[in-house]
Amino acid sequence: MPEYQRQPGLFADENLPSAGARIQPGLNHGPVSAVAAGQLWLCLHFPQLPLEVLELVGGMPVAVLSDGTARAQVVVCDAAAARAGVRRGMAANAALALAPRLQLLERRPQREAQALQRLADAALSFTPAVSLEPPAALLLEIAGSLRLFGEPVVLREQVRAACQALGHCAIAAVTPTASSALWLAAAGCDSLIPDPAGLAGGLAALPIAVLPWPAASHRVLRDAGIRTLGDCARLPRDGLARRLGPERLRELDQAYGRIAEVRHWHQSAAQFREQLDMPLETANAKLLAAAADQLLDRLQVDMRRRQCAVQLLWLRLEHTSLPPTLLRIGLLAATSDIARLAELLRIHLDAAVLPDKVIALALEANFQSQVDQHSRQLFGAAIDPTRQPGAINELLERLRARLGTGAVHGIRALQEHRPEYAWQAIADPMPVVPSDSQAWPERPLWMLPEPLQLEVVAGQPRCPGPLEIMRGPERIENGWWDGRDIRRDYYAGRNHRGMCLWLFRDLRAGGWYLHGIFG
Protein backbone atom coordinates (compact mmCIF):
# COMPACT_ATOMS: atom_id res chain seq x y z
CA MET A 1 0.00 0.00 0.00
CA PRO A 2 1.40 3.48 -0.83
CA GLU A 3 2.83 5.54 1.96
CA TYR A 4 0.14 8.19 1.75
CA GLN A 5 -2.57 5.58 2.49
CA ARG A 6 -1.05 5.08 5.88
CA GLN A 7 -2.13 8.65 6.77
CA PRO A 8 -5.84 8.05 7.42
CA GLY A 9 -6.67 11.54 8.60
CA LEU A 10 -5.64 13.44 5.49
CA PHE A 11 -7.71 11.99 2.64
CA ALA A 12 -9.80 9.58 4.76
CA ASP A 13 -13.12 10.23 3.02
CA GLU A 14 -11.84 9.40 -0.51
CA ASN A 15 -11.33 6.02 -2.15
CA LEU A 16 -7.69 5.81 -3.19
CA PRO A 17 -6.33 3.33 -5.74
CA SER A 18 -4.03 0.55 -4.74
CA ALA A 19 -0.27 0.78 -5.01
CA GLY A 20 -0.15 -1.39 -8.11
CA ALA A 21 -2.88 0.51 -9.97
CA ARG A 22 -1.89 1.65 -13.44
CA ILE A 23 -1.96 5.42 -13.96
CA GLN A 24 -4.45 6.20 -16.71
CA PRO A 25 -4.61 9.58 -18.40
CA GLY A 26 -7.20 11.62 -16.59
CA LEU A 27 -7.81 9.10 -13.79
CA ASN A 28 -10.14 10.73 -11.22
CA HIS A 29 -9.88 13.93 -13.24
CA GLY A 30 -11.96 13.18 -16.32
CA PRO A 31 -10.73 12.69 -19.87
CA VAL A 32 -8.09 14.88 -21.46
CA SER A 33 -9.91 17.65 -23.35
CA ALA A 34 -9.05 19.20 -26.70
CA VAL A 35 -7.65 22.33 -25.01
CA ALA A 36 -4.05 21.24 -25.58
CA ALA A 37 -4.65 19.45 -28.87
CA GLY A 38 -3.80 22.42 -31.10
CA GLN A 39 -0.84 23.75 -29.12
CA LEU A 40 2.78 22.80 -28.72
CA TRP A 41 4.96 24.51 -26.15
CA LEU A 42 8.73 24.72 -25.95
CA CYS A 43 10.17 25.65 -22.56
CA LEU A 44 13.74 26.92 -22.29
CA HIS A 45 15.12 26.70 -18.78
CA PHE A 46 18.49 28.35 -18.03
CA PRO A 47 19.80 26.76 -14.81
CA GLN A 48 23.18 28.54 -15.06
CA LEU A 49 21.77 32.00 -15.80
CA PRO A 50 22.91 33.59 -12.48
CA LEU A 51 26.43 32.42 -13.31
CA GLU A 52 26.37 33.26 -17.02
CA VAL A 53 25.55 36.95 -16.49
CA LEU A 54 28.63 37.55 -14.33
CA GLU A 55 32.17 38.37 -15.45
CA LEU A 56 34.27 35.48 -14.22
CA VAL A 57 38.00 35.13 -13.67
CA GLY A 58 39.22 31.80 -15.02
CA GLY A 59 41.05 29.16 -13.03
CA MET A 60 38.97 29.29 -9.86
CA PRO A 61 35.76 27.43 -8.90
CA VAL A 62 32.80 29.81 -8.72
CA ALA A 63 29.50 29.82 -6.84
CA VAL A 64 26.73 32.43 -6.87
CA LEU A 65 25.12 33.36 -3.56
CA SER A 66 21.49 34.31 -3.04
CA ASP A 67 22.40 37.65 -1.43
CA GLY A 68 25.12 39.43 0.49
CA THR A 69 23.94 38.53 3.99
CA ALA A 70 25.53 36.13 6.47
CA ARG A 71 22.79 33.59 5.76
CA ALA A 72 23.42 33.55 2.02
CA GLN A 73 23.10 30.23 0.25
CA VAL A 74 24.53 28.89 -2.98
CA VAL A 75 22.17 29.44 -5.90
CA VAL A 76 24.29 27.86 -8.61
CA CYS A 77 27.91 26.82 -9.06
CA ASP A 78 30.19 25.84 -11.92
CA ALA A 79 31.46 22.33 -12.70
CA ALA A 80 34.70 22.77 -10.73
CA ALA A 81 32.80 23.74 -7.58
CA ALA A 82 30.34 20.89 -8.10
CA ARG A 83 33.21 18.39 -8.30
CA ALA A 84 34.41 19.68 -4.93
CA GLY A 85 31.00 18.89 -3.43
CA VAL A 86 29.34 22.33 -3.54
CA ARG A 87 25.58 22.05 -4.02
CA ARG A 88 22.60 24.35 -4.45
CA GLY A 89 21.15 25.51 -1.13
CA MET A 90 24.44 25.05 0.72
CA ALA A 91 25.54 27.77 3.14
CA ALA A 92 28.46 29.92 2.07
CA ASN A 93 30.68 28.77 4.95
CA ALA A 94 29.99 25.12 4.18
CA ALA A 95 30.85 25.69 0.53
CA LEU A 96 34.15 27.36 1.48
CA ALA A 97 34.97 24.43 3.77
CA LEU A 98 34.67 22.07 0.80
CA ALA A 99 36.46 24.35 -1.68
CA PRO A 100 38.78 26.88 0.04
CA ARG A 101 39.63 28.52 -3.31
CA LEU A 102 35.95 28.97 -4.10
CA GLN A 103 35.08 32.37 -5.58
CA LEU A 104 31.78 33.55 -4.06
CA LEU A 105 29.81 36.10 -6.08
CA GLU A 106 26.60 37.86 -5.15
CA ARG A 107 23.60 37.26 -7.39
CA ARG A 108 22.65 40.07 -9.82
CA PRO A 109 18.87 39.79 -10.43
CA GLN A 110 18.79 42.87 -12.65
CA ARG A 111 21.33 41.40 -15.04
CA GLU A 112 19.44 38.11 -15.07
CA ALA A 113 16.23 39.94 -15.99
CA GLN A 114 18.02 41.81 -18.79
CA ALA A 115 19.52 38.58 -20.11
CA LEU A 116 16.10 36.90 -20.06
CA GLN A 117 14.65 39.84 -22.00
CA ARG A 118 17.46 39.52 -24.54
CA LEU A 119 16.81 35.80 -24.90
CA ALA A 120 13.09 36.46 -25.35
CA ASP A 121 13.87 38.96 -28.11
CA ALA A 122 15.99 36.34 -29.85
CA ALA A 123 13.20 33.75 -29.49
CA LEU A 124 10.86 36.05 -31.41
CA SER A 125 12.77 35.01 -34.53
CA PHE A 126 11.13 31.58 -34.22
CA THR A 127 7.62 32.43 -33.03
CA PRO A 128 5.68 35.58 -32.10
CA ALA A 129 4.22 33.77 -29.07
CA VAL A 130 6.93 34.09 -26.41
CA SER A 131 6.18 34.30 -22.70
CA LEU A 132 8.64 35.09 -19.92
CA GLU A 133 8.74 32.85 -16.86
CA PRO A 134 11.12 34.60 -14.45
CA PRO A 135 13.64 34.15 -13.12
CA ALA A 136 15.17 31.71 -15.61
CA ALA A 137 12.75 30.30 -18.18
CA LEU A 138 11.00 31.14 -21.45
CA LEU A 139 7.89 29.55 -22.96
CA LEU A 140 7.39 29.49 -26.74
CA GLU A 141 4.19 28.35 -28.46
CA ILE A 142 5.63 26.71 -31.60
CA ALA A 143 2.71 24.89 -33.24
CA GLY A 144 2.42 27.56 -35.93
CA SER A 145 6.19 27.56 -36.57
CA LEU A 146 6.52 23.91 -37.55
CA ARG A 147 5.59 24.61 -41.18
CA LEU A 148 8.67 26.78 -41.50
CA PHE A 149 11.16 24.94 -39.29
CA GLY A 150 10.03 21.33 -39.66
CA GLU A 151 9.85 18.77 -36.88
CA PRO A 152 9.68 19.90 -33.23
CA VAL A 153 13.07 18.38 -32.47
CA VAL A 154 14.66 20.40 -35.31
CA LEU A 155 13.09 23.63 -34.12
CA ARG A 156 14.10 22.89 -30.53
CA GLU A 157 17.75 22.51 -31.49
CA GLN A 158 17.73 25.69 -33.58
CA VAL A 159 16.31 27.67 -30.68
CA ARG A 160 18.83 26.12 -28.32
CA ALA A 161 21.67 27.04 -30.71
CA ALA A 162 20.44 30.66 -30.82
CA CYS A 163 20.58 30.78 -27.02
CA GLN A 164 24.10 29.32 -27.01
CA ALA A 165 25.17 32.03 -29.45
CA LEU A 166 24.16 34.55 -26.79
CA GLY A 167 26.23 32.70 -24.18
CA HIS A 168 23.45 30.77 -22.41
CA CYS A 169 22.88 27.02 -22.15
CA ALA A 170 19.28 25.85 -21.99
CA ILE A 171 17.35 22.73 -21.05
CA ALA A 172 14.51 22.44 -23.57
CA ALA A 173 11.26 20.50 -23.15
CA VAL A 174 8.42 20.27 -25.68
CA THR A 175 4.89 19.35 -24.59
CA PRO A 176 1.30 20.30 -25.51
CA THR A 177 0.89 22.55 -22.42
CA ALA A 178 2.95 25.42 -21.07
CA SER A 179 3.03 24.32 -17.43
CA SER A 180 4.03 20.73 -18.20
CA ALA A 181 6.88 21.94 -20.41
CA LEU A 182 7.99 24.31 -17.65
CA TRP A 183 7.94 21.60 -14.97
CA LEU A 184 9.85 19.12 -17.13
CA ALA A 185 12.54 21.66 -18.06
CA ALA A 186 12.86 22.77 -14.43
CA ALA A 187 13.46 19.13 -13.51
CA GLY A 188 16.29 18.96 -16.05
CA CYS A 189 14.39 16.82 -18.58
CA ASP A 190 15.00 17.41 -22.31
CA SER A 191 11.61 15.87 -23.06
CA LEU A 192 9.64 15.72 -26.29
CA ILE A 193 5.93 14.89 -25.82
CA PRO A 194 4.05 16.03 -28.95
CA ASP A 195 0.79 14.19 -28.15
CA PRO A 196 -1.57 15.26 -25.30
CA ALA A 197 -2.26 11.59 -24.62
CA GLY A 198 1.34 11.16 -23.47
CA LEU A 199 1.24 13.91 -20.86
CA ALA A 200 0.13 11.75 -17.93
CA GLY A 201 2.88 9.21 -18.46
CA GLY A 202 5.50 11.85 -19.18
CA LEU A 203 4.75 13.78 -15.98
CA ALA A 204 4.20 10.79 -13.69
CA ALA A 205 7.81 10.46 -12.50
CA LEU A 206 8.42 14.17 -11.87
CA PRO A 207 9.09 14.99 -8.20
CA ILE A 208 6.64 17.34 -6.54
CA ALA A 209 9.57 19.68 -5.84
CA VAL A 210 9.21 21.07 -9.39
CA LEU A 211 5.71 22.38 -8.58
CA PRO A 212 5.82 26.16 -7.95
CA TRP A 213 3.58 25.81 -4.90
CA PRO A 214 3.88 27.26 -1.38
CA ALA A 215 5.96 25.38 1.15
CA ALA A 216 2.80 24.54 3.11
CA SER A 217 1.34 22.69 0.12
CA HIS A 218 4.54 20.71 -0.34
CA ARG A 219 4.53 19.82 3.35
CA VAL A 220 0.96 18.52 3.16
CA LEU A 221 1.86 16.33 0.18
CA ARG A 222 5.00 14.98 1.84
CA ASP A 223 3.09 14.19 5.02
CA ALA A 224 0.65 12.17 2.93
CA GLY A 225 3.46 10.26 1.25
CA ILE A 226 3.07 12.04 -2.12
CA ARG A 227 6.42 12.20 -3.86
CA THR A 228 5.67 12.50 -7.61
CA LEU A 229 3.09 14.01 -9.95
CA GLY A 230 1.93 10.47 -10.64
CA ASP A 231 1.00 10.22 -6.97
CA CYS A 232 -0.94 13.50 -7.29
CA ALA A 233 -2.79 12.11 -10.28
CA ARG A 234 -4.18 9.30 -8.06
CA LEU A 235 -5.66 11.77 -5.54
CA PRO A 236 -9.41 12.52 -5.74
CA ARG A 237 -10.16 16.03 -6.98
CA ASP A 238 -12.41 17.08 -4.09
CA GLY A 239 -9.92 16.13 -1.41
CA LEU A 240 -7.04 17.77 -3.29
CA ALA A 241 -8.96 21.02 -3.70
CA ARG A 242 -10.05 21.01 -0.04
CA ARG A 243 -6.58 20.32 1.37
CA LEU A 244 -4.45 22.41 -1.01
CA GLY A 245 -6.96 24.91 -2.42
CA PRO A 246 -8.77 25.13 -5.77
CA GLU A 247 -5.87 27.09 -7.26
CA ARG A 248 -3.58 24.06 -7.00
CA LEU A 249 -6.17 21.87 -8.71
CA ARG A 250 -6.56 24.41 -11.49
CA GLU A 251 -2.79 24.43 -12.08
CA LEU A 252 -2.75 20.66 -12.38
CA ASP A 253 -5.64 20.77 -14.85
CA GLN A 254 -3.78 23.32 -16.94
CA ALA A 255 -0.63 21.19 -16.96
CA TYR A 256 -2.58 18.14 -18.08
CA GLY A 257 -4.38 20.11 -20.79
CA ARG A 258 -7.88 19.94 -19.35
CA ILE A 259 -8.46 23.68 -19.13
CA ALA A 260 -6.95 26.59 -21.04
CA GLU A 261 -4.01 28.54 -19.66
CA VAL A 262 -3.76 32.29 -20.19
CA ARG A 263 -0.28 33.72 -20.64
CA HIS A 264 1.10 37.21 -21.31
CA TRP A 265 3.12 37.57 -24.51
CA HIS A 266 6.47 39.25 -24.58
CA GLN A 267 6.64 42.50 -26.55
CA SER A 268 10.04 43.50 -27.81
CA ALA A 269 11.06 47.03 -26.80
CA ALA A 270 11.58 49.65 -29.48
CA GLN A 271 14.82 50.71 -27.82
CA PHE A 272 18.14 48.93 -27.51
CA ARG A 273 19.91 49.26 -24.17
CA GLU A 274 22.81 47.06 -23.13
CA GLN A 275 25.56 47.44 -20.53
CA LEU A 276 28.94 45.77 -20.25
CA ASP A 277 31.24 45.89 -17.21
CA MET A 278 34.95 46.23 -17.91
CA PRO A 279 37.11 43.48 -16.39
CA LEU A 280 39.70 46.13 -15.52
CA GLU A 281 39.42 49.89 -15.19
CA THR A 282 40.97 51.57 -18.23
CA ALA A 283 41.05 54.76 -20.25
CA ASN A 284 42.67 53.13 -23.30
CA ALA A 285 40.62 53.95 -26.39
CA LYS A 286 41.49 50.66 -28.13
CA LEU A 287 40.36 48.56 -25.18
CA LEU A 288 37.17 50.60 -24.86
CA ALA A 289 36.50 50.19 -28.59
CA ALA A 290 36.97 46.42 -28.29
CA ALA A 291 34.46 46.34 -25.43
CA ALA A 292 32.03 48.53 -27.38
CA ASP A 293 32.27 46.09 -30.29
CA GLN A 294 30.65 43.47 -28.07
CA LEU A 295 27.71 45.80 -27.50
CA LEU A 296 27.52 46.50 -31.23
CA ASP A 297 27.40 42.74 -31.90
CA ARG A 298 24.32 42.52 -29.68
CA LEU A 299 22.84 45.52 -31.47
CA GLN A 300 23.42 43.83 -34.82
CA VAL A 301 21.54 40.72 -33.67
CA ASP A 302 18.56 42.87 -32.68
CA MET A 303 18.62 44.84 -35.93
CA ARG A 304 18.70 41.69 -38.04
CA ARG A 305 15.86 40.13 -36.13
CA ARG A 306 13.70 43.26 -36.35
CA GLN A 307 14.77 44.20 -39.90
CA CYS A 308 15.37 47.74 -38.73
CA ALA A 309 18.13 50.32 -38.39
CA VAL A 310 19.41 53.04 -36.05
CA GLN A 311 20.23 56.71 -36.60
CA LEU A 312 21.40 57.85 -33.17
CA LEU A 313 23.58 56.05 -30.64
CA TRP A 314 24.49 57.05 -27.11
CA LEU A 315 27.56 55.49 -25.52
CA ARG A 316 27.75 56.03 -21.77
CA LEU A 317 31.14 55.52 -20.11
CA GLU A 318 30.82 54.91 -16.37
CA HIS A 319 33.49 56.05 -13.91
CA THR A 320 34.07 55.10 -10.29
CA SER A 321 33.33 58.40 -8.57
CA LEU A 322 32.69 60.92 -11.37
CA PRO A 323 29.59 61.48 -13.52
CA PRO A 324 29.45 59.30 -16.66
CA THR A 325 30.88 60.51 -19.96
CA LEU A 326 28.27 60.58 -22.75
CA LEU A 327 29.23 60.21 -26.41
CA ARG A 328 26.61 61.00 -29.03
CA ILE A 329 27.03 59.21 -32.37
CA GLY A 330 24.54 60.72 -34.81
CA LEU A 331 24.03 59.67 -38.41
CA LEU A 332 22.53 61.53 -41.34
CA ALA A 333 20.34 58.53 -42.22
CA ALA A 334 19.32 55.34 -40.46
CA THR A 335 21.66 52.42 -41.09
CA SER A 336 22.16 48.79 -40.10
CA ASP A 337 25.80 48.70 -41.27
CA ILE A 338 27.55 47.65 -38.07
CA ALA A 339 31.04 48.27 -39.53
CA ARG A 340 30.08 51.87 -40.24
CA LEU A 341 28.79 52.31 -36.68
CA ALA A 342 31.96 50.75 -35.27
CA GLU A 343 34.16 53.14 -37.26
CA LEU A 344 32.27 56.21 -36.03
CA LEU A 345 32.34 54.93 -32.48
CA ARG A 346 36.13 54.43 -32.60
CA ILE A 347 36.60 57.97 -33.93
CA HIS A 348 34.55 59.35 -31.04
CA LEU A 349 36.47 57.30 -28.50
CA ASP A 350 39.81 58.45 -29.93
CA ALA A 351 38.74 62.08 -29.63
CA ALA A 352 37.10 61.75 -26.20
CA VAL A 353 38.80 63.33 -23.19
CA LEU A 354 37.98 61.06 -20.26
CA PRO A 355 38.13 62.50 -16.73
CA ASP A 356 38.82 59.10 -15.19
CA LYS A 357 39.19 55.41 -16.00
CA VAL A 358 36.11 53.58 -17.28
CA ILE A 359 34.53 50.75 -15.30
CA ALA A 360 31.52 50.03 -17.54
CA LEU A 361 29.99 50.90 -20.92
CA ALA A 362 26.34 51.21 -21.89
CA LEU A 363 24.97 51.54 -25.43
CA GLU A 364 21.51 52.91 -26.20
CA ALA A 365 19.68 53.34 -29.51
CA ASN A 366 16.15 53.72 -30.84
CA PHE A 367 15.16 51.42 -33.68
CA GLN A 368 13.86 52.82 -36.97
CA SER A 369 12.65 51.37 -40.24
CA GLN A 370 15.36 50.02 -42.53
CA VAL A 371 16.00 52.66 -45.22
CA ASP A 372 19.60 52.40 -46.37
CA GLN A 373 19.74 49.20 -48.41
CA HIS A 374 21.68 49.71 -51.64
CA SER A 375 19.74 49.39 -54.87
CA ARG A 376 20.71 46.61 -57.24
CA GLN A 377 20.67 46.31 -60.98
CA LEU A 378 19.11 43.50 -62.95
CA PHE A 379 20.33 39.99 -62.00
CA GLY A 380 21.59 41.26 -58.63
CA ALA A 381 24.60 43.27 -59.83
CA ALA A 382 25.39 45.86 -57.17
CA ILE A 383 25.45 49.53 -58.13
CA ASP A 384 28.67 51.38 -57.37
CA PRO A 385 28.15 52.58 -53.78
CA THR A 386 30.27 55.68 -54.43
CA ARG A 387 27.43 56.94 -56.63
CA GLN A 388 24.89 56.42 -53.89
CA PRO A 389 23.92 59.18 -51.45
CA GLY A 390 25.00 56.87 -48.62
CA ALA A 391 28.65 57.28 -49.60
CA ILE A 392 28.37 61.06 -49.16
CA ASN A 393 26.60 60.56 -45.85
CA GLU A 394 29.40 58.33 -44.59
CA LEU A 395 31.99 60.98 -45.50
CA LEU A 396 30.02 63.71 -43.74
CA GLU A 397 29.54 61.53 -40.65
CA ARG A 398 33.28 60.84 -40.44
CA LEU A 399 34.01 64.56 -40.78
CA ARG A 400 31.55 65.35 -38.01
CA ALA A 401 33.05 62.67 -35.79
CA ARG A 402 36.57 64.09 -36.25
CA LEU A 403 35.84 67.84 -36.41
CA GLY A 404 32.70 68.08 -34.31
CA THR A 405 29.04 68.33 -35.22
CA GLY A 406 29.07 72.13 -35.40
CA ALA A 407 31.96 72.18 -37.89
CA VAL A 408 29.98 70.41 -40.65
CA HIS A 409 26.64 71.92 -41.53
CA GLY A 410 24.39 72.78 -44.44
CA ILE A 411 23.36 76.14 -45.85
CA ARG A 412 19.84 77.36 -46.46
CA ALA A 413 18.98 80.38 -48.58
CA LEU A 414 16.78 83.07 -47.05
CA GLN A 415 14.49 85.60 -48.68
CA GLU A 416 16.98 88.45 -48.21
CA HIS A 417 18.87 90.66 -50.71
CA ARG A 418 21.72 91.65 -48.41
CA PRO A 419 24.48 89.04 -48.94
CA GLU A 420 25.47 88.90 -45.26
CA TYR A 421 21.95 87.82 -44.25
CA ALA A 422 20.86 85.84 -47.31
CA TRP A 423 21.85 82.43 -45.90
CA GLN A 424 21.64 80.45 -42.69
CA ALA A 425 23.66 77.50 -41.31
CA ILE A 426 21.52 74.45 -40.56
CA ALA A 427 22.26 71.09 -38.98
CA ASP A 428 21.48 69.07 -42.11
CA PRO A 429 24.59 69.22 -44.32
CA MET A 430 22.60 67.95 -47.32
CA PRO A 431 19.39 70.01 -47.33
CA VAL A 432 16.82 69.29 -50.00
CA VAL A 433 16.21 72.37 -52.15
CA PRO A 434 12.54 72.71 -53.13
CA SER A 435 11.98 72.43 -56.88
CA ASP A 436 9.95 75.64 -56.88
CA SER A 437 12.59 77.68 -55.04
CA GLN A 438 13.18 81.17 -56.35
CA ALA A 439 16.16 81.68 -58.66
CA TRP A 440 18.72 84.05 -57.13
CA PRO A 441 21.51 86.00 -58.81
CA GLU A 442 24.85 84.23 -59.01
CA ARG A 443 26.72 84.38 -55.73
CA PRO A 444 30.16 83.01 -54.71
CA LEU A 445 30.27 80.00 -52.40
CA TRP A 446 33.16 81.48 -50.42
CA MET A 447 31.97 84.57 -48.57
CA LEU A 448 34.35 86.46 -46.33
CA PRO A 449 33.24 86.90 -42.69
CA GLU A 450 33.72 90.66 -43.12
CA PRO A 451 34.24 92.62 -46.37
CA LEU A 452 37.93 93.37 -46.94
CA GLN A 453 38.73 96.92 -48.01
CA LEU A 454 40.86 97.08 -51.20
CA GLU A 455 43.60 99.41 -52.29
CA VAL A 456 42.42 101.98 -54.87
CA VAL A 457 44.77 103.52 -57.44
CA ALA A 458 43.47 106.15 -59.81
CA GLY A 459 39.92 105.26 -58.84
CA GLN A 460 40.39 101.56 -59.71
CA PRO A 461 40.49 98.74 -57.11
CA ARG A 462 43.53 96.46 -56.88
CA CYS A 463 43.76 92.90 -55.42
CA PRO A 464 46.74 92.76 -55.25
CA GLY A 465 47.22 94.09 -58.79
CA PRO A 466 44.83 95.65 -61.28
CA LEU A 467 41.41 93.98 -61.66
CA GLU A 468 39.49 93.21 -64.82
CA ILE A 469 35.79 93.94 -64.35
CA MET A 470 33.77 91.16 -66.04
CA ARG A 471 30.22 91.82 -64.85
CA GLY A 472 28.28 94.51 -63.04
CA PRO A 473 27.18 96.65 -61.50
CA GLU A 474 24.41 94.97 -59.48
CA ARG A 475 22.98 97.53 -57.09
CA ILE A 476 21.72 96.44 -53.67
CA GLU A 477 19.98 99.02 -51.48
CA ASN A 478 18.22 97.47 -48.49
CA GLY A 479 17.86 97.35 -44.70
CA TRP A 480 16.84 100.89 -43.86
CA TRP A 481 14.08 99.55 -41.52
CA ASP A 482 16.36 97.55 -39.18
CA GLY A 483 19.34 99.90 -38.87
CA ARG A 484 21.60 97.79 -41.15
CA ASP A 485 21.14 99.84 -44.27
CA ILE A 486 23.48 99.15 -47.20
CA ARG A 487 23.92 100.85 -50.61
CA ARG A 488 26.38 99.02 -52.81
CA ASP A 489 27.26 98.31 -56.42
CA TYR A 490 28.53 94.74 -56.82
CA TYR A 491 30.93 93.58 -59.59
CA ALA A 492 32.54 90.34 -60.67
CA GLY A 493 36.23 90.80 -61.46
CA ARG A 494 39.37 88.82 -62.22
CA ASN A 495 42.89 89.56 -60.97
CA HIS A 496 46.16 88.82 -62.76
CA ARG A 497 46.29 85.33 -61.17
CA GLY A 498 42.95 84.35 -62.74
CA MET A 499 40.97 84.43 -59.48
CA CYS A 500 37.31 85.38 -59.88
CA LEU A 501 36.36 87.85 -57.16
CA TRP A 502 33.11 89.41 -55.98
CA LEU A 503 33.63 93.03 -54.96
CA PHE A 504 31.52 96.08 -54.34
CA ARG A 505 31.79 99.85 -54.19
CA ASP A 506 30.20 101.34 -51.07
CA LEU A 507 27.93 104.19 -52.16
CA ARG A 508 27.56 105.55 -48.63
CA ALA A 509 31.06 105.53 -47.15
CA GLY A 510 33.02 105.22 -50.39
CA GLY A 511 35.79 102.75 -51.14
CA TRP A 512 36.03 99.29 -52.71
CA TYR A 513 35.67 96.02 -50.82
CA LEU A 514 36.23 92.33 -51.51
CA HIS A 515 33.22 90.31 -50.33
CA GLY A 516 33.65 86.82 -51.82
CA ILE A 517 35.59 84.50 -54.10
CA PHE A 518 34.05 82.39 -56.86
CA GLY A 519 35.17 78.74 -57.10
Buried (B, 14 or more C-beta within 10 A) or exposed (E): EBBBBEBEEBBEEBEBBEEEEEBEBBBBBEEBBEBBBEBBBBBBBBBBBBBBBBEEEEEEBBBBBBEEEEEBBBBBBBEBBBEBEBBEEBBBEBBBEBBEEBBBBBBBEEBBBBBBBBBBBBBBBBBBBBBBBEBBBBBBBBBEBBEEBEEBEEBBEBBBEBBEEBEBBBBBBBBBBBBBBBBBBBBEBBBBBBEBBBBBEBBBEBEBEBBEBEEEBBEBBBEBBBBBBBBBBBBBBEBBBBBBBEEBBBBBBBBBBBBEBEBEEBEBEEEBBBBBBBEEEBBEBEBBBEBBBEBBEBBBBBBEBBEBBBBEBBBBBBBEEEEBBEBEBBBBBBBBBBEBBBBBBBBBBEEBEBEBBBBBBBBBBBBBEBEBEEEEEEEEEEEEEEEBEBEBBBEBBBBBBBEEEEEBBBEEBEEBBBBBBBBEEEEEBEEEEEEEEEEEEEBBEEBBEEBEEBEEEEEEBBBEEEBEEEEBBBEBBBBEEEEEEBBBBBBBBBBEEEEBBBBBBBBEEEBBBBBBBBE
